[in-house]
Each structure stands twice: as structure tokens, then as C-alpha cells.
Amino acid sequence: MNLQLRASRTLSLLALALACASCAVQAPNATTPAIGPMIVPVSDWGGTPADASRARRHEITDITLHHQGEPFKPGTDVRQYLRNLQTWSRNTKGWLDIPYHYVIDLEGRVYAARDIGFAGDTNTEYDPKGHALIEVVGNFEEVEPNQAQLEAVADLMAMLAAKYKVPVERIASHRDHSDKTVCPGANLYRYVQSGWFREQVAARLAARPQVAAAH
């Protein structure tokens, strides 16, 4: 009986150890990137999927920064803004969807917009195929970007650069690809022109192995 009891306890402990091991290794949340900000999915702000049959598919080779180009007051309902933008893009412009892949609000929250696998749209002459398009709300000809927005842009750019193997030299803005716009506005463009975003992205990418090793 003692041998049987001991064997039973050994099996129980082994089963417990295996159960704990399986609990310790959990699949990552699909909406949580390995590097970069949390991203609010389209379904959370009330958007609807684009018609994939009309989409122009592409592979990401560039990261391009835009601004909204209009005032965006504190307290504005961002989700309603995104729903309105989606409706306007489709019904008025005849575009597939919101022209940008990501939108960043005043608090630095990042919202998914157009599917990243679908090329964006623009009112100017450059072809956005291959470009991951980021819009920051506000008119940066008139106001300064806040720190939360700047950090969110850098975090998002780093995530995209890592995921799609985009070199930092291919991080730019709308006005770098078109001479018909001042987008993303002088006060935000300053951070592109000075190389600040590229430096911030490079620093985040360089820190990735250390972060992985720490965990």
C-alpha cells in the first residue's frame, strides 16, 4: 500500500507540474504587438471592413506620416470622428476606406483604420502603394504636436519598421513624396526633417534584443 500511495503521489505531482508548465507558456494576444503601442481595432470604434475585392494589395516598403489638416479640439469623440471619416472616404471620395492605415489621437492612442494589406489613397499625385500611412489628428500648421502624439508616432513607426523590415531611411512624410502639400504641417514635419523620428525608431529597434533577453 505504501508503494502504491507513493506512486500515486508521484503521478499527482507530475500532473501538477505539467499543468503549471502549460499555464506558464501562453499564446500572445493577437492584438498586442511585440514592439510598439496597443492598437484599437476597427471593430472597437464602430468601423466596418472594406470590400477586399476592390482593394489594391501591396507589400510595405515605406512609412509615411500625415496629419489631419483640420483643428481637433480636446474632448472630440475620436470614435465618431473615425466613423465619419470612413463614411466620407467611401461615399464622397469613392475610396475603398479611410485613406490611412493608422490614426493617432490627442492622447497618443493608436487606432487601426484601413487594412495594412491594402494600399492607401491620397488627394495628391504620389502613389501610396507600399506605404504604411499614419495620420495624426490636428492641423500642425497651426498647433504643436504634444509629447504623447510624438511618442506614439515613434512607437508605431518602430513596430512597422520591425514587422515589415523597413529601413529607417524610408521613414518620411507626405510632403517628401509630393510638392502639392504641406502635410504633415510645419510643426510636425520639423521632427521628420531633423531626423528625430528616424533616431527614435532606431533607438527602439536597437533596444529590442535587450527587451527580449530581459523576458
C-alpha positions in Angstrom: 0.0 0.0 0.0 2.9 2.4 0.8 4.4 1.8 -2.6 1.1 2.4 -4.3 0.5 5.6 -2.2 3.9 6.9 -3.1 3.4 6.1 -6.8 0.0 7.8 -6.7 1.5 10.9 -5.1 4.4 11.0 -7.7 1.9 10.8 -10.5 -0.2 13.6 -9.0 2.9 15.9 -8.6 3.9 15.2 -12.1 0.5 16.1 -13.5 0.5 19.3 -11.4 4.0 20.2 -12.8 2.8 19.6 -16.3 -0.3 21.7 -15.8 1.7 24.6 -14.3 4.2 24.4 -17.2 1.3 24.7 -19.7 -0.1 27.7 -17.9 3.3 29.4 -17.9 3.5 29.4 -21.7 0.6 31.3 -23.0 -0.1 32.3 -26.6 0.4 36.1 -27.1 -2.6 38.3 -27.6 -3.1 38.8 -31.3 -3.8 42.5 -30.8 -0.7 43.1 -28.7 2.4 43.8 -30.9 5.8 42.6 -29.7 7.0 46.2 -30.1 5.0 49.4 -30.3 1.7 50.7 -28.9 -1.5 49.0 -28.3 -3.8 49.4 -31.3 -7.6 49.9 -31.0 -9.1 47.6 -33.7 -11.7 48.8 -36.2 -14.5 46.9 -34.6 -14.0 48.8 -31.3 -14.6 52.2 -32.9 -17.6 51.0 -34.9 -16.0 50.8 -38.3 -16.9 48.2 -40.9 -14.4 46.1 -43.0 -13.5 47.3 -46.5 -14.6 45.4 -49.6 -11.5 43.3 -50.1 -12.5 42.6 -53.7 -11.9 46.3 -54.6 -8.6 46.5 -52.7 -5.2 47.2 -54.2 -2.9 44.9 -52.3 0.6 45.8 -51.6 3.8 45.0 -49.6 5.0 47.6 -47.1 8.3 49.3 -48.2 7.9 52.8 -46.7 6.4 54.5 -43.6 4.8 57.9 -44.3 3.4 60.4 -41.9 0.3 62.6 -42.5 -1.7 65.0 -40.4 -5.5 65.5 -40.3 -5.1 69.1 -41.6 -8.0 70.4 -39.6 -8.4 71.5 -35.9 -9.1 68.7 -33.5 -10.4 70.0 -30.2 -9.8 68.3 -26.9 -12.9 66.2 -25.9 -13.8 65.4 -29.5 -15.2 61.9 -29.8 -12.5 60.1 -31.7 -14.6 57.1 -32.5 -17.3 59.3 -34.1 -14.6 61.1 -36.0 -13.3 57.8 -37.4 -16.8 56.7 -38.3 -17.5 60.0 -40.1 -14.1 59.8 -41.9 -14.9 56.2 -43.1 -18.3 57.3 -44.4 -16.8 60.4 -46.1 -14.0 58.4 -47.6 -16.3 55.8 -49.1 -19.4 57.8 -50.1 -17.9 61.2 -51.0 -14.4 60.3 -52.3 -15.3 56.9 -53.6 -12.3 55.4 -51.9 -12.0 51.9 -50.5 -11.8 53.1 -46.9 -10.2 55.6 -44.7 -7.1 56.6 -46.6 -4.7 55.9 -43.7 -3.8 52.6 -42.0 -3.5 54.1 -38.5 -4.8 57.2 -36.8 -3.3 58.7 -33.6 -5.4 60.9 -31.3 -4.6 63.7 -28.9 -3.7 61.3 -26.1 -1.4 59.2 -28.3 -3.9 56.3 -28.7 -3.5 54.4 -32.0 -6.5 53.3 -33.9 -6.5 50.8 -36.8 -8.1 52.3 -39.9 -7.6 50.8 -43.4 -6.3 47.2 -43.5 -2.5 47.5 -43.7 -2.5 45.0 -46.6 -4.5 47.4 -48.8 -2.8 50.4 -50.4 -4.0 53.8 -49.2 -5.4 56.8 -51.0 -4.3 60.4 -51.4 -5.6 63.7 -52.8 -2.1 64.4 -54.3 -0.1 62.9 -57.1 2.1 60.4 -55.3 1.3 56.7 -55.4 0.9 55.4 -51.8 1.3 51.8 -52.8 3.8 50.2 -50.5 3.4 53.0 -47.9 2.2 52.4 -44.3 0.2 55.6 -43.8 -0.1 57.2 -40.3 -2.4 60.1 -39.6 -2.0 62.3 -36.5 -5.2 64.3 -35.7 -4.9 68.1 -35.7 -3.6 70.8 -38.0 0.2 71.1 -37.4 0.5 74.2 -39.5 -1.4 75.9 -36.5 -0.6 73.8 -33.4 2.3 71.8 -32.0 2.1 68.1 -31.6 2.1 67.0 -28.0 4.6 64.6 -26.4 2.0 61.7 -26.3 1.5 62.0 -30.0 5.2 62.2 -30.8 6.0 59.1 -28.7 3.0 57.2 -30.3 4.3 58.0 -33.8 7.8 56.8 -32.9 6.4 53.7 -31.2 4.2 52.9 -34.2 6.9 53.5 -36.7 9.2 51.2 -34.8 6.6 48.5 -34.8 6.1 48.8 -38.5 9.8 49.0 -39.3 10.4 45.8 -37.3 7.5 43.9 -38.7 8.0 44.8 -42.4 11.8 45.3 -42.4 11.5 48.9 -43.4 14.9 50.7 -43.1 14.8 54.0 -41.1 15.9 55.8 -44.3 12.5 55.1 -45.7 10.6 56.9 -43.0 9.3 60.1 -44.4 6.2 62.3 -44.6 3.5 63.2 -47.2 5.3 66.4 -48.3 8.5 64.4 -49.0 6.6 62.5 -51.7 4.6 65.4 -53.1 5.2 69.1 -53.8 1.5 69.8 -53.7 1.0 69.7 -50.0 2.4 71.0 -46.7 1.2 67.8 -44.9 2.0 66.9 -42.1 2.2 70.6 -41.2 5.4 72.6 -40.4 5.3 71.8 -36.7 5.1 68.1 -37.1 7.3 68.0 -40.2 10.1 69.5 -38.2 10.6 66.2 -36.4 10.8 64.4 -39.8 13.1 66.9 -41.3 15.5 66.9 -38.4 15.7 63.1 -38.3 14.2 62.9 -34.8 11.7 60.2 -35.8 14.4 58.1 -37.5 16.6 58.4 -34.4 13.8 57.4 -32.1 12.8 54.4 -34.3 16.5 53.3 -34.5 16.8 53.5 -30.7 13.7 51.5 -30.2 14.8 48.8 -32.7 18.2 48.7 -31.1 16.6 48.1 -27.7 14.5 45.1 -28.9 17.1 42.3 -28.2 17.7 43.7 -24.7 13.9 43.6 -24.0 13.6 40.1 -25.4 16.6 38.9 -23.3 15.1 40.5 -20.1 12.0 38.4 -20.5 
